[in-house]
């Protein structure tokens, strides 16, 4: 048996708050407790619009595409509710599971009968499709009913199971209904029986199950799942002669694919259904890319199976796998009495931010590998920056924030939300980018759906839960991480109202009220963003001004963006009832300079304004040389602009070297007015 290294502590009381505020309230190794989105209502402003589109359009569009592609029918077929053949890639189930998690999050905040009916329909389908022993994976259930856990590194059984379990945990936490949770527990039990006492070194090819098992442990207190997650995390990188297993699985998958095609041919001659519904990714060819991919796969680097966690030196391999791996390790660290994982997690995070990250916060520089190259290998033309990778990075940073209370993690969350994640979706929520380039020749555009459709539902579950990232508490201290308009009820005592004009203006108002007049907050901690130099705070007419403290973290990052400059400003005043606080952050156009080791960016700059990265689109500058333009930064103005189908925004206006006007718009909005050339990094006139 594996030794249990974990312990549970008693509930951490939050003074007079009284009620459980977060899924990890019991975790012994956290700095503070985050206030969950269920207690926060985003009621106006920028993020209200994003959540409205997500809830009213995107989530229903995604269900429509899951139905149209055959993904939902796959469950109906396994449940014997419909005849036909199982469609799609082996891991298609996971897209539906992520959709259900997004839908559950949306439904918990908004009463929508239609969405509730779809969630209930989906849960019922899973009940009917699940095997007696708890197993559910439609690919094997249809094509190979006698085979389970066959090709763990490639066919994604455990990854898919993880997304089902995460959705079920979310459903239980928001509804307290156990139907979905019981499906997940039966599946988790089957996984535990299969893997925990196995003497083989077995790990999933795509990390996710580790996150799900820890979340399941937090709701049912069954420590077996925490221990299994720990085993998966610490087994990674310990397989000797890994390439032999990889080759065996490649050959097995090839044979199984041939068998699948034979079975399909017996049932139907319709081979064109996928092309009518969804798009495949098209990427430019990079010299030696295939060689690098196969080398990465066979050595284990691609799936972080080349070295054990504690011997890792830098980000490596597929970037979504990597960030999910780091998120799981951070979640596990929260449950341990000692801090054996923390130093390594922080060190690798800093490596990623300083050497492997694009200006938008995007990560993963190489297509095909969908992941990291070498340090400072950040090509603009081939930049991959998959949406799911940025989302995984936000998950990781958020767990590190809970462990340490450091502002750099919440700063990166803000930057990636506004730039690397929002860009994925069109304004109307019905089209998506899969990868997010730094430069475009005008041929790239969002699609309604993809054959690998991991990003749309991942995007939606993130936007639905953005309230999770706003506040944290520790005893009578309150931290404000994100300046997102909301009204919140924290526990039994505190009512908060925050009005934010982000990202277009740096003004924020915070109103604090207590149900009991004698209740007080001893300290308030406000994040001082890395992107501004000055911060003003006004409390009842008394003004305070803050400048960033000079510290050792003024290093040049690969991208020019440096979250390590962020910090918290602390006010100590025993804040009493009906406190009003005004914040103002200086907002200027900032010129980002990349590290000198990135040769193609020499003599180039990127522009940001507040938390937003800007880009130059040909549609705004028809007479320009985009994506090969040069600008004169001696003349820069910020102006108001009415963006079609979106509303008022801020644009940056400058001049090219010929003196003609050049306009830059926020990167997250690019390609919303049709295909067009685009660039972020631009030549600067000397």
N, C-alpha and C positions, 0 to 999 in steps of 0.2 A: 504493500500500500504506500501511496505517496504521503509524506509527512505534511501535516497541516501547520503552516507557519503563520496563519492569520488568526486574529482575535477580534471580537466585537466588544465595543465599549457601550456604556449606557448612553441614553439620549442626551445630546448636548443641549441644555436649556438655554434659551435665548432671552434671559431675563423675564420680562412679563409677556413676552410674545406667546409662549405657551404651546402653540400648535406646531406640528412638523412642517417645515417650510421647504424642504428639498429632499430629493431622493437619497442624498448622502449625509443626512443629518447625523446618522450614527457612525459615520466613518471617523476613525480615530486620528487620522493624520492629515487634517485639513486646517487651513489658516482661518477661513471664514466660510459662512454658508451662503450660497447664492439664493436669491429669491426667485422661485419658479415662475414661468410665464403664466401659469394658472392664476396667480395673484396680481397680474399686471394687465391692464387694458391699454393697448396702444390706440389712442382715441383721436389723434389728429396729426397733421404734418406729413412729412415725406414717407415715413414707414407705414403710416395708416394706408396710404395709397397703394403701397407695395403689397400689404396684407390683403387689401380689398381685391386686387387683381388676382392674387393667389387663391383666395377663397371663392370668388365669384366666377372666375374664368379658367384659370390654369388647372385647378384640381379636376374639373369636369372635362376639360380637353384631354387631360392625361388618361382619365378613365375611358374616354371614347377611343383613344388610340390603343390602349391596352385591350379593349374589346375588338377593335378593328384588326389588330395584328394577330389575334388568336390567343394572346397570353391568358386572358381570363377563361376562355374556352378550354384551355389545357386542364384547369381544375375541374370544370364540368365533365370533361371526358373521363378523367380519373375517377370522379364520383359517380360515373355511369348515368349522368343526367343528359348526356349528349353523345351522339356518335361522331366519329371522325378520328383524326390522327393528331398527335401532339406536335405543335409547331414551335419553331424557333430554336435559339441556342440553349445550351444546357442550363444556363443560369437565369433564364427569363423569369422564373418565379420571383426572383429577388426584386425585380422592378415593380411587381404588383405588391409585394410586401412593403416596400418603401412608400408606395402610393398610399397604402392603408395607414401607415404611420402618419403621413402628412395629413390625410383626411381626418384622422382621429384628433390630431392637434388642432386643426381648424374647427372641427365640430365641437370641441370642448369650450371654445370661446364664442362660437356663433351657433344659434339655433337654425339649422337648415334641415328640413325634413328629408329632402331628396338625398343629401349627402349621408345622413344617418341611415337611410334605407340601403344605400350602396355599401356602407361599412358593414351593416348587418348581413347583407347578402353575401359579402365576401367572407365574413367569419363563418357563415353557414356552409359555404363552399369548402372552406378548409376543413371543417369538421367532417364533412362527407368524403373528402379526398384523403384524409389521414389514415394510414394503415393502423392496424390494431396495436402494433408495438410502438406507435408514435411517429414513425418515419413518414416524411412527406417531402418529395422531390419529384416533380412530375416527369422529368426526363427519364429517370430510371424506372419509375412506376409504370410508365407506358412501354418503353422500349426494352428494358432489362429488369423485369419485375423480380427476378431472383438475385439481383446484384445490388449491393449497397456499399457505399464508401470505397468505390473502386479506384478512382483516380483523384485523390484528394488535392493534388497540386494543380490540377488543370480544370476539373469539371465543377468545382465550386459548390459542392453539397453543403459544406459547413458555412461558407459565406452566405449562401441562401438561407440556411437555417437561422443564422444570426440575425438577418433582417426580419424574419418572421418573429423571432423572440423579442427583438426590440419593439416592434409594433404592438405585440401583445402586452408587454410591460407598460407601454404608453397608454394602451386602452384601459388597463386595470387602474393605473394611477389617476386617470381622468374620470373614470366612470364607477370604479369599485365593482364592476361586473367581472366575473371570473371565467366566463365562457372562453374568451380568446386566450386568457392566461393558462387555462387548463390544456389547451392545444399546445401551447409553447412548453409547458412543463412536461407533457408526455414526450415531446420531441427532445427536449433537453435530457430527459431520463434515458432515452435511447442512445443519445450521444455519450452520456456519461458511462453507461454500461459498455459501450463499444470501445472507448478510448482511455478511461482513467487508469485501469489496471493493466493496460497493454504494456508489454515490455519493449515494443517497437518505438522508435522515435518518429511519431506521426504528428504532423501539423497541417493546417489548411494552407492551400496555395495562396489564397487571398484572405488576409486578416479581416475579421468582423465578428466571428463567433465569440472571441475573447471579450469584446465590449459587451455583447449581449448577455453572456453568462454572468458577468459582474453585475449588470443591471438587474438580471433575474434574481440573483442572490440578495440584492438590496430590497426586493419586495417580498420574497418568501423566506428569507433568512436561512436558506439551505446552503450551508457552507461547502457542500460538495461542488457546487457550480463555481464558486470562487476558486477552489483548489484546482479544478479542471482548467479554468482560464489561466491560472498561474503555470500549470504544466505546459499548456500550449505555448505560452510566452517564453518560458525558459527552455523548452525543447528546440526552439527555432535556432538554427545555425549549428546544431550538434550532430547532424547526420553525416557520417563518414561516407566517402565515395558517392556523394549526392548525385553526381551526373548520371550514375547508373540508374537510379530511380527515375530521374527525369527522362532519360531515353526510353525506359520501359513504359512510362506513362504516355509519352508522345506516340509510341507505336500502338499502345492499347487504344488511345483515343482515335487514332487513324482507323484502326480496325472497327471500332464501335461506330464511327461515323459512316463507314461503308455499310454496316449492318442497318443503321438507321435509314439510310437512303434506300436500301432494298425494301425495307418494311413500308416506307412511304410510297414507293413505286407500286406496291401491291394494292395500296388503298386509293391512290389518286394519281393523276397525271398533271395536276396543277402545280407547277414549279415556280410560277411567277408571282405568287401572292405577296411575297415579302417586298419585292421591288415596287409594287404599287402603293404600299403603305408607308415604307420607311426608307431611310437613306443609309448608305454605307459611308464610312469616313474615307476621304481622299487626302493623301499627304504627299508632299514633294519628296523626291528621292534625295537622301543625304549620303555622301560617300561612306562606304563601309558600315552603313547603318544595320543591314541584315547581319553582318558578322558580329557587330557589337551586341545585337539582340540575342543571338544564339549563344554567344560567349556569356552574356549576363544570365541567361536562363540556365545554362548547364553548370555554371559555377554557383548558382544559388543567389547571386546578387539581385536578380530581378525581383525575387520575392523575399528578400532579406533573410535568406537561409544560408548565407555564406559564413556568417560569424554569429556567435551568441550575442545577446543584447549587450552584455557588459563589455564586450570587446569591440563594439561598433565605434568607429571614429568620426563618421560623417553620414549625411543622408545618402542612401543608395537605392537603386532599383526603381520599380514601379512606384510612383509618388502617392497614389491613393492607398495602396497596400502599406506603404511606409507610414503615412500619417495615421491610419487606423491602428497600426502596430504600436506607435508611440502613444496614441490615445488610450489604448488598452493598458499599456504599462503605467501610464499616469493614473488611471482609475484603480489599478491594482495597488499602486503606491499609497493611495488614500486609505486603503483598507489594512495596511501593514503598520505594526507598531514602530518599526525602525524606518529609516529613510534611505534604504539601499538603492533605490531606483532614481531618486531625485537628482542627484548630481549629474548622472549620465543623461537624463532627460533634458536638463537645462543646457548642458554642454552641446548636445546634438542640435537642440532648437536654435541656439546661437549660431552654430555652424551653418544651418539652413538659411537663417535670416541674413547673415553677412556674406555668404559666398554662393548660395544656390537659388536666390529668389529674384524675380523680375520686379520692375518698378511698380506694377499693379498689385504685388503680393502674390502673383501667380507662381506656381512651382511645377517643375517637370519640364525640362527643356528639350527633350528628344521625342519625336513621334516614334511609333512602333514600340519602343520601350515604354512609352507613356510615362517617362520618369526622368530621373536625374542623370546628368552627364557628370563631367568633372567639375571641380571647383572653378567658378567663374566662367563655365561654359554655358553662356546664355545667349544663343544666337537669336536675333530678332526675326529673321525670315522663317525659321522652323519652330519658333516657340510654341510649345504644346499647351501648357498651363490648363490642364483639364479642370473643369468646374468642380468635380468631386474631390480633386486634390486640395483645392483651396478650402472646400468645406471641411475636409478631414483635418486640415491645418487649424481651422477655427475650433474644431472639437478638441484638438490637442492643446492649443493655447488656453482654452477655457478650463481644462482640467489642471494645467500648470498654474493658472491664476488661483484656483481654489487651494492648491497646495502651498503657494508662496505669498500671495497678495501683492505680486509685483506688477507695476503698471505696464511694463513692456508687453505683457501678454494681452491685456485688454486693448492696448493700442493697435497691435497687429490684427486683432479681431475686427476692430472698426475699419481699418484700411482694407482688409480682404473682403469684408461685407460690401463696402461701397464700390470696390473696383474689380476684384477677381471673381466675385460671385454674382453680383447684380447683372453684370454684362451678359451672363448666360441666357437670360430670358428676354424676349421681345417685350415691348411696352404692354401689349395686350395679353401676354402670358400664354400664347399659343405656339410660339416658335422658340427654338433653343440652339445655342452653340454647344458643341461638345468640348472642343478645345478653343482657346482664346488667344489669338496671335497678337504680337506687338506691331505687326505691319501687314498690310494686305494689298495685293495688286488689283483688287476689285472683284475677284471670283468667289470669295467666301461669303456665305450667307447662312442664317439660322434655318433650321429645318423643323417641320411639324413633329418628327419622331425619328428615332434611330434604331437600327438593328440591335445595337447595344444601347439601351435607353436608360442608363443608370443616372444620368445627370438631371433630367427634368423632375423626377420625384424626389431626388436628393435635395435639389434646389427648393422645392416646395416645403419639404419637412423642415428645412433650415429657416426659411422666411416665416413659417407659422410659429416658430419657437424663438424668434429673435428677442422676445422679452426676457428670456433666460439670462441674457448677457448684460442687463442694465444695472442691477443692484446686488450687493452682498451685505451681510451683517455679522457682527461678532459682539456678543453681549449688547452693550448700548451704543455701539459704533456702527455707522452706516457708510458704505462705500458707493459712490456713483461712478460706474465704469463707462457707460455709454449714454450719450446725450440724445435720447429718443423720447419724443413726447409720449406721456403715459399718465394714467391715474392708477394708483395701486393701494391695496389694503394689505399691509404686512402684519400677519398674525392678528392678535386681538387689539393691538394698541395704536398702530401707526397708519395714518393716511397720507399718501404722498401724491402730489400733482407736479409733473414736470412738463414745461412748455419749451420746446426746442425749435430753433430756426435753422438747425443743421440740415443739409450741408451747405446751404447757400449763404447763410449769415452765422456769425459766431456768438449769437445771443441765446441765453438759456435762463429760464426762471424756474425756481424750485419752491414749492409751497409745502410746509410740513404742519400737519395737525395731529393731535393725539386725542383719543377717546376719553382718556382720563387727564384732567388738567395738571396733575402732579407728575405725570410721566415726562422723562427727559432723555434726550440723546446727548451723550457726553462728547462725542466727536463726529465730525463729518469729514469724509475724505473724497476729494474731487480729482478725477484724472486730469492731469495737465498734458494735453496731447503733444506728441513729438513734433507735429507739423506747425506749431505756433511758438512764437518767442515770448509773448506776453499774455497774461491772464489776469483779469480784474474780477474781484468778488465784492459785492455790496450787500451788507446785512443791516437792514433798518437804517439806511442812510450813511452807514460807515463803510468807507471804501478801503480795500486792500489791493495792492498790485504785486504780482509775482513774475519773476523771470526765471528761466531754467537755470539750475545750478550747474556750473561747469564740473564735469566728471570725466572719468577715464574712458567712458563709452563713446567718445566723439571720434569713432573710427569711421573710415570710409567703407560703406557697404557696397556690395556688388551693384545694387540698384540705385543708390543714392537716398533711399528711404531707410530711416533708422529708428525703429521702435524703442531701442534701448535708451533713447533720450527722454522717453516719457517718464513721468513720476506722479505721485499723488501729493496734492496740497491738503494739509490737515488743518482743520479749524477746531479748536477746543473752547467750548463756551457753555456746556450744559444747556443745549438748545431746548427751549420750552415750547409750549403750545403756540400755534399760529405764527410760525417763523417764515419769513419770505426772504429768499436769497436770489440775487441777480448775478449771473456770470457773463463775462464777455471775453471771448478769445480773439486775439488779433488775427485777421485773415488777410494774407497777402499771396500774391503769385510767387511760388517758390520754384527755383530752377534746380532740378535734380541732376547730379553728375554721377555717372557710374564709375566703378573702380577702374583704374588704369589698365588692369589686366584684361579688361574686355575691350579688345582692340577696335572692333567695329563701331564702338560708341565714342571713340575719341573725337573731340571737338563737336560732340553732340550733347543736347540737353533734352530732358523731358520736363513738362510743366505740370505743376499741381496747384490747387487752390483749396485751402482747408484740407479735408480728408479725401478730396477727389483728384484723381489723375486725369489729365486731359489728352485729347488726341486731335489730329488734323484730318478731316475728311474732305475728299475731292468735291463732294456735293456742295460743301460750303465755300469751296475755293476752286471754282471751275477753271480758272486761268493759271493755276499754280502748277508746280512740278511734283506734287505729291504722288508717290511717296519718296521723292528725292528733293525736297524743298529745303531752303535755308532761310532762317528768320533773323531779324534785327531786334534784339531784346532791349535796346535802348528805349523803345517805345512799346509799352505794355499797358493795356487798360482792361478792367473788368466791367462788363456791361450786362444789362438785362436782356433776355431773349425769350421769345415765346416758341417753345419747341413743339412741333406738330403732335397732337394726340397725347401730349404729356403735361404741358403747362410751363410756367415761368422757371427759367434756369439762369445761371450765370455763365457767360462765355468769356473767353480771353481773346482780346483783339491785339494783334501786333502787325508788323510789316515784314515783307520779304526783302531780300537784298536789293530789289529794284524799287522798293518804296511802296509796293502795292499792299493793300490790306489783306491780312491773313487771319482767319478765325479758327479757334480751337474750342471744342465742345467736350463735355465729360465723356470719358471712355466708356462708361457703362451704357451710354445711349447710342453708340456707333452702330451703323447698319440698320437703324430703325426707319430709314427713309429710302431704302433700296440698296442694292449692292453698290459699293463705292470703294475707291482706293483709300487707304488709311495709314497713318503712321503716328507713333508715340514719340520715339526718339527722332530729333530733327537737328539738322546742321545749324550751328550758331555762327552768325556773322561776326568775324573778329575785327 
